[in-house]
Amino acid sequence: MAAATMGGGTGGGSAGDTGGDTGGGSASAGVPGRVQALRDEVSGVTSIMSHNLEQILARGENLERLQSKSQDLEATSEQFRTTSQRVARRFWWQNVRVLVALGVLGTILLLLVILLATGVIPT
């Protein structure tokens, strides 16, 4: 008779179990069914909460890894910026030296041509 009372609800889950127990039938048969339904519900909620907690902890670990990677990237980018500025400065000075050397060479050639054209330097 207890099995017929517990199965007489409108559907599965806790809503069907509580509605079926308040009708006819003995009160002692309905109480263990209700307790079991509540225990099942608490167990389900506990399972969901533990799963959510695991996900939160996993997210925290992922955030810590992401923060560590971003700090490493920041340090690496600062080192790259410093190195690239040093290299750019070195090539700028090298370019300046080459331009000065070409200017001096051009000036010497121009003076030589002028001196040859005016006859100051005999050919």
matplotlib code that plots the C-alpha trace (Angstrom):
import matplotlib.pyplot as plt

x = [0.0, 2.9, 4.2, 0.8, 0.7, 4.2, 3.6, 0.3, 1.7, 1.3, 4.9, 8.5, 10.5, 9.7, 6.5, 4.8, 6.0, 4.7, 1.3, 0.7, 1.4, -1.2, -4.2, -5.6, -3.1, -1.3, 0.7, 3.6, 4.1, 4.3, 6.8, 9.7, 8.9, 9.0, 12.3, 13.8, 12.6, 14.1, 17.4, 17.5, 16.9, 19.5, 21.9, 21.2, 21.7, 24.9, 26.2, 25.4, 27.1, 30.2, 30.4, 30.0, 32.7, 35.0, 34.3, 35.0, 38.3, 39.2, 38.4, 40.6, 43.5, 43.0, 42.9, 46.1, 47.8, 46.5, 47.8, 51.2, 51.4, 50.4, 53.1, 55.7, 54.4, 54.7, 58.3, 59.2, 57.6, 59.5, 62.8, 61.9, 61.1, 64.4, 66.4, 64.6, 65.3, 69.0, 69.1, 67.3, 69.7, 72.7, 71.4, 70.6, 74.1, 75.5, 73.3, 74.5, 78.2, 77.6, 75.9, 78.7, 81.3, 79.5, 79.2, 82.9, 83.8, 81.4, 82.9, 86.5, 85.5, 83.7, 86.8, 89.0, 86.9, 86.8, 90.5, 91.2, 88.7, 90.3, 93.8, 95.0, 96.0, 97.9, 97.0]
y = [0.0, 2.4, 1.8, 2.7, 5.9, 7.0, 6.3, 8.1, 11.6, 13.7, 13.4, 12.7, 14.9, 16.5, 18.3, 15.0, 13.3, 15.9, 16.2, 12.5, 12.1, 14.5, 12.4, 9.3, 6.6, 6.3, 9.1, 6.9, 5.7, 9.3, 10.6, 8.4, 9.1, 12.9, 12.5, 10.5, 13.1, 15.9, 13.9, 13.4, 17.1, 18.1, 15.6, 17.1, 20.6, 19.6, 18.0, 21.1, 23.3, 21.2, 21.2, 25.0, 25.3, 23.2, 25.5, 28.6, 27.1, 26.2, 29.8, 31.1, 29.0, 30.1, 33.7, 33.2, 31.6, 34.4, 37.1, 35.3, 35.2, 38.8, 39.9, 37.8, 39.4, 42.9, 42.2, 40.8, 43.7, 46.2, 44.4, 44.3, 48.1, 48.8, 46.6, 48.0, 51.6, 50.7, 49.1, 52.0, 54.5, 52.5, 52.4, 56.1, 56.9, 54.6, 56.3, 59.7, 58.6, 57.3, 60.6, 62.7, 60.5, 60.9, 64.7, 65.0, 62.9, 64.9, 68.2, 67.0, 65.9, 69.2, 71.1, 69.0, 69.6, 73.3, 73.5, 71.6, 73.7, 77.0, 75.8, 76.1, 72.5, 71.9, 68.8]
z = [0.0, 0.6, -2.9, -4.3, -2.3, -3.3, -7.0, -7.2, -7.7, -10.9, -12.0, -10.9, -8.6, -5.3, -6.4, -7.3, -4.1, -1.7, -3.5, -3.5, 0.3, 1.6, 0.2, 1.9, 3.1, 6.3, 7.7, 8.7, 5.1, 3.8, 6.2, 5.2, 1.5, 2.2, 4.2, 1.3, -1.2, 0.9, 1.3, -2.5, -3.1, -0.6, -2.2, -5.6, -4.4, -2.6, -5.7, -7.8, -5.2, -5.1, -8.9, -8.9, -6.3, -8.4, -11.3, -9.2, -8.0, -11.6, -12.7, -9.9, -11.0, -14.6, -13.5, -11.5, -14.6, -16.8, -14.4, -14.2, -18.0, -18.3, -15.9, -17.8, -21.1, -19.5, -18.4, -21.8, -23.6, -21.5, -22.3, -26.0, -25.9, -24.3, -26.7, -29.8, -28.7, -28.2, -31.7, -33.3, -31.7, -32.9, -36.5, -36.4, -35.4, -38.0, -40.6, -39.4, -39.7, -43.3, -44.3, -42.8, -44.5, -47.8, -47.3, -46.6, -49.6, -51.8, -50.5, -51.2, -54.7, -55.4, -54.2, -56.3, -59.4, -58.7, -58.2, -61.4, -63.4, -62.1, -62.8, -59.2, -59.5, -62.7, -64.6]

ax = plt.figure().add_subplot(projection="3d")
ax.plot(x, y, z, "-o")
ax.set_aspect("equal")
plt.show()
